[in-house]
């Protein structure tokens, strides 16, 4: 078993582990790990690396996933990026800074109110071309009486394209969400709600359409 003697105050500038091992060097208070000939830096392997705060003593640990089944190499960017940029991968582990996509202009929500005495059909809004509907939500704020029905569809097309009469129970105050298509609508669509009062004398609600227009 090898041992180090007189490390404190030593004049040796670096230590080599074994005859052909790596070298540990002091670099103005920082630790350098060099290859055996001191010609370049070399790899350091560990299960996790923790960087501590000098004053508070709290650490930040970087570690791999517990179920990782292969080796991966991540190559960092050559610069520190600019404010609001995020790291992006090319799919092969090469990382670079890119500007984060804005979601403010991508997602939209349109709301249409209806009540027991509303005339049908109820004009909603025109869905932009190539829009993707995420969901249509019918919120019954006040339960209806009678036997009313409601559907959501397209003017001049299917009256129940997005919500069928069986998807919503207007007699119960609740939130009814119908997930919709994941492919874009090729052209504009004039959306409308078809409502049949069925003798209702009470009740009110809203139809919310969440959609995105790819940029």
Secondary structure as GFF3:
##gff-version 3
##sequence-region A 1 215
A	DSSP	beta_strand	14	16	.	.	.	ID=ss1
A	DSSP	beta_strand	23	27	.	.	.	ID=ss2
A	DSSP	beta_strand	30	34	.	.	.	ID=ss3
A	DSSP	beta_strand	48	52	.	.	.	ID=ss4
A	DSSP	beta_strand	59	63	.	.	.	ID=ss5
A	DSSP	beta_strand	85	89	.	.	.	ID=ss6
A	DSSP	beta_strand	95	99	.	.	.	ID=ss7
A	DSSP	beta_strand	107	115	.	.	.	ID=ss8
A	DSSP	beta_strand	122	127	.	.	.	ID=ss9
A	DSSP	beta_strand	131	142	.	.	.	ID=ss10
A	DSSP	beta_strand	149	154	.	.	.	ID=ss11
A	DSSP	three_ten_helix	165	167	.	.	.	ID=ss12
A	DSSP	beta_strand	175	179	.	.	.	ID=ss13
A	DSSP	beta_strand	189	196	.	.	.	ID=ss14
A	DSSP	beta_strand	204	213	.	.	.	ID=ss15
###
